[in-house]
Amino acid sequence: MLLNAKGTRAWEEEVFGPVAAVARAKDLDAAIALANDTQFGLGSAAFTQDAKEIDRLVEELEAGQVFINGMVKSDPRLPFGGIKASGYGREISKEGIREFVNVKTVWIG
């Protein structure tokens, strides 16, 4: 399903499934601002071959995962998780395993 997304439920809620919320942006600055204008931040995907655009997208997109020239997916070798209202911490990979342990500091003087 494709939507002119801004102002729709698909834009305002964290949707999982075969849904693509689509909105137009006049340039990269507007696209980044539009992508970040949400309370969610699980994953993002962008398509470009321009190295400067890739650097900006990686640095500026507010998401737990940034995929360039590919769709968001999980891989057991990579940490998976979001920011903002899309959760806390990570799962999968060595970073994910550490989310399930408690570190205890003991000092005996």
RAGI-V784661 format. One line per field, one symbol per residue. ss: DSSP state (A for helix, B for strand, O for the rest). psi: psi as a letter, one per 20 degrees, with the letter a starting at -180 (. if undefined). burial: 1 if it has 24 or more other C-alpha atoms within 12 Angstrom, else 0. A space follows every 50 residues. Layout:
ss = ???
psi = ???
burial = ???
This chain:
ss = OBBBOOOOAAAAOOOOOOOBBBOOOOOAAAAAAAAAOOOBBOBBBBOOOO AAAAAAAAAAOOOOBBBBOOOOOOOOOOOBOOBBOOOOOOBOAAAAAAOO OOOOOOOOO
psi = ppqngpjrhhhiroppampoppqqqhagghgggghimqirlfqqpqoqio hhgggggghhpnqhpoppkrqprqpiiqqpraacjkrqaqrqahhghhij qppppppo.
burial = 00000000011000000000100000000011011101011111110000 00000011001111111100010000001111100100010000000000 000000000
